[in-house]
């Protein structure tokens, strides 16, 4: 199992880094593919649980919102697209109810949740890359999440005693959680210092500083665990171990990006609002 996990990382990591570096359509298509696959897994999990969200609306809505965010370089078209998707979702499920689907109201809620979670929230991974110095913000934010997760795993495995969330994720501990926060904060500061050292234009101001890396590391490592626990909630409810089997040893696409979904939106607003008004 460990060999399979390592092989997947060895193959996919250079591809992912190259597409992040290229940006533009290459990056947008990568994000759309990942979010589309995760949205499909989301649908399949709830179908295992006996519910029937609208796959076509969740997946097409996710892709529409991702590309709208990319083409707008902002949010101009996203609100009306999201509004139409909500109305289309209600129409789809009321027809389903009329045809005998008694849980159509619940299905409607899941459909809208999927569109919002993977389309609206997921598209912040596009918005983050489109910021000034967006390449470097992405290469700071996503590794922070990975470092925090890795730190939590190793600290929890060695010293973990007090369960963080016994029902959602019995193996997670408070010791692991705080270990992950420490690793995420330190890692954010070190990564930001390295980025500033090698990427900052000579003699010009650069948005990424070690102190900002520490702050971003604190925010992301503290909060993004909720993304992991949120996916665990769904998996526990429907009785599955992984969201899919797309990646040997890693599970599905949703399993891999559950924390990144939170990281994209949190990092975006920390950068746009906090770092704009507080200089450090």
ABEGO torsion letter per residue (X at the ends): XAAAAAAAAAAAAAAAAAAAAAEEAAAAAAAAAAAAAAAAAAAAAAAAAGBBBBAAAAAAAAAAAAAAAAAAGEAAAAAAAAAAAAAAAAAAAAAAAAAGBAAAAAAAAAAAAAAAAAAAAAAAAAAAAABBGAAAAAAAAAAAAAAAAAAAAAAAAAABABBABAAABAABBAAAAAAAAAAAAAAAAAAAAAAAAAABBBGBBBABBAAAAAAAAAAAAAAAAAAAAAAAAAAAAAGBABABAABBGAEBAAAAAAAAAAAAAAAAAAAAAAAAABBX
